[in-house]
Amino acid sequence: MTEQTAPGAGDCEQRRTEIEARQKEFDALWLKMSQGDTSGAARYRELRHILDDLRVEYRKTCGELTESSSLPPSVVSDWRT
C-alpha cells in the first residue's frame, strides 16, 4: 500500500490561479450575455462545467476554496447565501 501525499502549496496556488482566471472569463461572458449578446453561450456553458470540475479537484486536494467575483454584488448575493 502506498501513501498518498498532498500537493505542495505551489500546486494549490497554481490551481487557485487557474480557477480565478477562468472565473474572470466566465464573469465577463455572463455580463455580455446578460446584455443580450449570446455569441459566447457555448463557451459560457463550457466554462461553467470546467469551473465546477476545477473546484471539486481543488477541494479534494487543497481544502476549502474561498472565491471572489467581479460581478456586481446584486448579481452574486443569491449565490453566496
N, C-alpha and C positions, 0 to 999 in steps of 0.2 A: 504494500500500500504506500502510495507517495503522498507527501504533504503538499497541499496547495498553498502557495504564498500569495498574499495580497499584492496588488500592483503598487509600485512606488508612488510617491507624491507627484512626480513628474508625469506619470501615466494618467493620474486623476486630473491633473491640471490640463493636460492635453485634451482629455475627453470633455472637460468643462469648457475649454476654449472652442471646441468643435460645436458643442451644444449652443453656446452663445452666438456663434457666427450663423448657424442655421436658424436660430430663433430670430435674429435680426432680419434675415432674408424673409422668414415667414411673416413677421410683423409688417414688413414693407408690402408684401403681397396682399396681406389682409387689408391694409389701408387702401390699396389700389382697388381691390375687389369691392370694398365697402362703398367706393365712389362710383361703382358701376362698370369698371373695366375688368372683364372676366378673362382677358387674354392669358392670365397666369394661373387659371383654375387647376390645370393638371399638375403644375409644379407645386401649387399650394397643397393639394391633396397628398402628393408625394412627400413633401416636407413634413406634413403632419405625421405621417407614418414613420418617417426617418427619425423625427424628434422623439416619438413615443419609444421606439427601439433604443435610441441612444440613452434616454432617461432610465429605462429598465436596466440596461447594462451598467450605467453609472451607479445606480443604487445597489446593484448586486456586488460590485467590486469596490466601490469607493464610499458608500454610505449615502445618507440623505442629501438631496440636492436642493439648494436654495437658488432660485432664479429671479430674474427681473425681466421686464418687458419694456419696449419703447412705445408700446401702445398707450393711448390716454387712459388715466385711471378709471374713467367712466366705463371704458370697454372691458377692462380686466377685473373690475370689482367683483363681479359674479363668479369669476373663475377662482378667486382666492378665498372664498368663503367655505 
